[in-house]
Amino acid sequence: MVRRSSRSGRLSDLLQRELSKLIRDECTDPRLGMVTISGVVVTDDLSFARIFITVLEDAKQESSLEALNHAAGFFRTQLSKHLTLRIVPRLRFIYDDSLRTGSRMDQLLKSVVDHNAEYPDEEAN
């Protein structure tokens, strides 16, 4: 398992908070849907950051991701004004489908439980 430095972890948390504020308050792109930042991973040299997002509306998933990646330079400039960092990492937004995957797994488990409740004799096989 790769051990993350505490500095990159602290920077990840800080970027997540600040980017959430910037997206909420500063971004007026009409392509942008209801976006949530689910995680930020910063490289050990602190030069790149991958921002994982989820979008509430499936129809706006692609357009929201495109809008955020298009505005990455704007966000980086705003972060440099708000934060006291020597180097502000380059930002790359990535869609995080873990919520959708988790929901699908939950549905599959529920169907297995329902099936076992309906046919209890088949469990012995």
N, C-alpha and C positions, 0 to 999 in steps of 0.2 A: 504494500500500500504506500502511495506517495504521501510524504509528510509535507503539509503546507506550512509555509512560514507564517508566524503570527502577524507580521506586517502586511502580507498580502491578504490575510483574513480580515484584518481591521479595515484595510482599504476597500475590500469587497463590500463589507457592511456599510461603510460610509458612502460608497458610490450608489449602493442600492437606495439608501435614504434620499440622497441628493437628486438622483435621477427620477425617483418617484415624484418628488416635489416639482422638478422641472417639467416633466411630462404633464402633470396635473395643471400647473400654473402658466407655463410658457408656450406650450405646443398647441397651435391652433389649426393644424392640418386637418381638413375635413375627411381625409382618408382614415384617420386614426379612430379606432373604436375604443371600447372599454379595455384598457391595457393594465395588466398587473405584472410587476417584476417579481418573478418567482426565485431568482437567484442571480448572483454575479460571481464569476470566477476570474481572478486576476492572475496573470502569469507571475512566476517568482521574480522576474526582473522588473515587474510593475509597468511594463510597456504596452501590454494588451489586456483588454477586459472583454469577456464574453458575457453578455447580459441576456439571461433567459427570460422570456416573456410568455404570458398566456393572454388570450383575447377572449372576452366573454361571448362575443358574437362570432360564430363560425364564418359568416359571410364576409366579415372584415378582417379575417386572419391575414391573408396575403397582403392586402393594402396597408394594414397597420404595420406589418413587418417592413414593407417597402418604405413607408413614410418614416419610420424610426431610423432605418439604416441611411436614408437620405439626409436626415437631420442630425446624424452622428457628429458631424463637424460643429454644428451649432451647440449641441450638448457639451462637447469637449471644451469649446470656448467658454461657455457659461460655467462649467466646473472649474476652469482655471481661474475665473474671477471670484468664485465662492470659496475655493479650497486653497490652502497653502501647501501646494505640492510642487516639487521641482519639475516633475514630469507628469503630465496628465495622460493616462493610458488611452490608446486608440480604442474606440468602442465598436463592438460588433453585436448586433441584436440577433438572437436566435429564438425560433419558436420552440417552446417547451410543451411537449404533448403528454407529460406525465399525468396530468389531471384526467385527460381523456383515457389514457391507458389504465389508470387506477379505477375509473368508473366502469370500464369494460371488464376488468378483472372482478370487480364487485358484482356485476351482473352475472358473470359466469359462475362465481361461487354461490350466488343466490339460486341460480338454476339447478346447481348440483344438490344443494340442500333441499330444494323443493322436490326434486326428483327422488331423493332418498326418503323424504317424508311420504311421498306417494307410493313408493315401492320398497318397503322396508326389508323384504325377503331377499332382494338382490344384493344386499350389502355383504353377505357371506361369501360371494364369488370372489 
